[in-house]
Amino acid sequence: MALLVHALKAYAPRLKISSRASMNQVVSFIAGRTGLNRGVISMVLYELQDALLYYHLTGRSVKLDGLGCFTPFIDTKGKIDVTNRLPAEFIAGLNKPNAYEGEIINRDMIGKSSQELIARWNYEHPNDKIGVS
């Protein structure tokens, strides 16, 4: 018998992630918009990395307007990592109607309930239905 997780994995909307933008591409993008020298932009980005590391190693979070708040944390095994809480304006920009230009897998399932996902699974998998409690 299938489980809800099977229907979610098969039918839930998800973004198809394209190739990752490289540092070189980001530097070129910024240079093209600002007229700044690519070397200067690269240096500033590396210095930003060093600044984040410095402040995190001293137990401080870092808030960068437009990029969010970067906060160090430690897990139960002693591994230190960083979370980033994006600002509301950034999230709003991502969710602006028709702004997203990438591919959305299962776009037709946006807004569907778990019950609708189960119904689709059960229709397409009559020999492996998800039991409804």
N, C-alpha and C positions, 0 to 999 in steps of 0.2 A: 504494500500500500504506500502510495506517495504521501509526502508531507507538504504543508504549506510552503516550506522553504524551497521545494522544487518548483512550485508555481512562481514564487517570487524571483528565483534565479532565471527562470525561463522567460517571464513576461513583464517584470517590473521595468519601467523606463530607466535607461541609463545612458550616460554620455559615451560616445565612442571617442576615446582619447587618441588624438593624432600624435605625430612625432613631437618629442619635447623640444622646446625652443632652447638653443644653446646660449651660452654667455655671449658669444660673438654676435649672434642674431639680436639679442636684447641690446647689446651695446650699439649695434648698427641702427636699430629702431630708435633708440634715444638720440643718437647723433643726428639722424635724419630729421627729428622733430625739433631739436634744440640748436643745431649748428655747432655744438660743442665737439671738441676733438675726441676721437674714439679712445685714444690713450688716457686722456683725463677721465673719461667716463669709466673705463675699466679700473683705473686707480681708485676712484671714488667708491665703486662697488666693492672692491677688495677691502678698502678701509672700513666700509660699512660692516662687512663680515667680521673684521677684527674688532670693531667697536661692540658689536653684538656679543661676540665671544668674551671680551673683556667684562662687560657688564653682567653677563650671565654667570661668569666664574666668580663674581663678587656677590651673587645672590640677588641681583636686581633684574626686574623686567624692563623692557624697553618699549616705549610707545612712539611709533612713527606715524604722523598724520598721513592718512591715505593708505597706509600699509597695515596698520593694526598694532596690537600689543603682543610682543613676543615675551613669553614667560617660561623660565626654566622650571623643571620639576624633576623629582627623583622617584623611581619605582621601588618596589619592595626588594629588588635584587641589588639596589645601589646604582643603577644605570641612570645617568642624567640625560634628559632630553628637553626639547623645547616645544611649546604649543604656540600657535598664533591665532589670536582672535581678530578676525577681519572687521573693519568698521562697517556699520550699517549702510553707509553710502556705497561702499564697494559691493556689498551683497545686492543692494538695490540695482546697481549698474548691471550686475550679472543677470538679474531677473527682469530687466526692462523688456516689455513685450517686443518680440521679434528681433532682439539684439543678438541672441545666440546664433552663430553662423555654422557651428559644427553639426555633426550628425547625432541625432538622438535615436537610439535603438529602442524599439517598442513605443514610439511616440504616441501611437493610438491608444496606449494604455495609461497615459497621463490622466490622473484624476479617478482612476478605477479603484474600487474597494478590494480588500482581500477576498471577499466573497465573489466578486467578479473575476478575479484572477483564478480562483479555485474553479469557478464554472467553466472558464476557458480551458484550463488544464483538463478537467474531467471530460469535456467535449472532445478534446484532441487526444486524450489518452483513456479511452473507455475501459481498457484492461488494467489500468493502474490508477484508479481514481483516488482522490484525496477525500477521506471521510470528513463529513461535516458534523460537528458536535452541537 
